[in-house]
Amino acid sequence: MAHNQHWQDTHELLQKLVFDLMQSQPAEQITIRHICRLANINRTTFYRHFEDLPLLIKEAQTNKRRELMQTFYAQAEREQLHFLDHHSLVLFLSFIKSNGWFYQSILKNRQDFPIQEGFDQLFERLTEMIQRRQPNVTENELMYDFVAFQSSFTAILKRWAQTNYADSPDWLATVILANLPVVMANALADAPCD
């Protein structure tokens, strides 16, 4: 049991170290040697945990993103947010801005939805709402609309990160809502205000 706990502690330490290093330097400049020195382990121990540095970085980012999103979703649940209304988007964008350096590193080379943990939940919510209000819209059409939304949302967030979050979350929420696919915009326009 003590061995398993030690292994888990080391695994978490490696993720924490690489995550901390990413705050001050680009991922390309982080080396296994440096991480091993900081963790006070040898390379063999490192490779028992991770096949290579990109895998460590990916796992560290995924776990941190999941942790951050759980924090946001807890707030969203308390405040009964729906995500695609102005107030919810402002809170979400403020959350991203307050964790800006992290999202800048994630968004730099990202082509897909940056908040994958919320994709299924958001798609399900939107599909249900749209099909209730517009029953003639097919699931296939909804999927294309959602892909368009994902692409637009990701591109907008990348641009915002490149400007070091210069624009306000309030203004950006307005831009995002103005660029929704028509099917989503129509469904949201028909939605009752909470």
N, C-alpha and C positions, 0 to 999 in steps of 0.2 A: 504493500500500500504506500509506503514512504517513497519507493522508487517511482511509482506512478505520479505522486504529487510533485516530486522533484522534476520529473519530465514535463508535467503540465506547467509548473512554475517557469521552467526554462523556455518552454514554447511561448508562453505569454510574455516573458521578458524580451525575447527576440522581437516579437511584434511591437512591443512598446518602444524598444530602442529604435527600430527602423522608422516607426511612426514619428518619434521625437526628432530623429535626424532629418526627416522629410520637411520639418517645419523650417529648417535653416539651410537646407541645400537640396539641389535637384536630385531625383532618384538616381540619375546616371552617375553621380559622384559618390554614391554610397557603395562601400565595398564590404565583402564578407569579412575580410581581415579586420577592418575597423569595428564591425559589429561584434566579432568574436572577442576582440580586445575589450570592448565596453562590457560585454556580458561575462568576461573572464572564463571563456570556454575555448576549446580548440576547434579546428575546422571539422574534425570527425563528428564532434557533438552537434555542430551546426547542421551537417548533412544528415544526421539522424532525424532532424526535425523538418528540414526543408531541402528539396532537391536542388534549388538554386535561389539566388537573390530575387529574381522577378516573382517567384512563387511566394516568398516571404512577404514581399511588398503587396502583392495581390491579396493575400490572406489578411494582412494588417489593415489594408484599406477596406476590405469587405467587412471585417469585424467592427471597425470604427464607424463605417457608414451605417451598419446595422444598429450600433449603439446610439448614434446620433438620431437616426430615424425613429427608434423606439422612444427617445426623449420627445421628439416632435409629435409622434402619434399619441403619446400620453396627453400632451397639451391639447392636441386636436380633439381627442375624445372628451376631455374635461370641458372644452369650450364648444363642443358639437360643431366642429368645422367640417366643411364639405369639399374642400380643396379648390374647386373651380368657381369660387365666388371671390370677389375682390378682397374682402377681409381675410379669408383663409390664405389666399395667395400672398398677401402682404406679410402675414405672420410666417409663412413658409420661406419666402424670400429673405426676410429678416434673419431667420434661422440660418439659411445658407450663408448670408453675408457675415454673420457672427462667427461662422466656421469657415471663413473664406479661403484661407491658405489651403485647407484640406480639399475643398471643392475645386480650387484651381488645379491642384495636382491630379484630381480625378478627371476633370473635364478637358485637360490639355489634349489628350489623344482619344477622347471618347466619341463614338459615333452613335451609341445607343442611349436609351433612357438612363439618366444618371442616378435615378432613385429606384433601382430595380426592385428593391424590397416592397415598394408600394405599387408596382405596376399592376399585378393581378387584382389587388383590392380596388385600385382606381378604375381599371378597365371594367370590372364587374359592376361597380357603382354606376358608372356612366352608361354602360350598356342597359342596365335595368331601367334607369331613369329615361333614357332616350326611347327604348322600346315601349315603355309605358305611355309616353307622350306622342311618339311617332311610330305606331305599330307596323307601318309599311316599310320601314327601314330594315334591311336585312343585316344579319350578323356579319356577313362578308363586307358589306359597305361600312359597317361600324368599325371593323378591323382596319380597313384602309384609312378611315377618318382618324382613328386613334394613332396609327402609324404616322400620319401627317402631323398630328398634334405632338407626338413624341419628338419628331424631327425638328419641328419649329421650337418646341420648348428647350430641347438640348442646344440648338444653335443660339437661342437667345441667352441661355445661361452661360454658354462658352464666351459669347461676346461680352457679357457682363463681367465675367471673371477676368477677361483680357484687359478690361478697363479698370481693374482692381475695384469693382463694385461702386464705380463713381455715381451711377444713377440711383435714385432712391427706390426702395422696394415698392412704394406706392405707385410711382410712375411706371415701373416695370410690370407690375400686376396689370395695369391698364393696357400696356402693349400686348401682353400675353393674351388677355381676354379679347382684345380686338383682333387677334390673329387665330382664333379658334376656327376649326372647320365649321361650315355652315350648319351641319346636322347637330353638332354639339352646341353651337351658339343658340340655335333655335330652341333646343331643349332647355338650356339654361335660362333663356328669356322667358320661357313658360313656367319655370320653376317658382314655387312660392318662396317668398323671402322668410328666413328664420330669424 
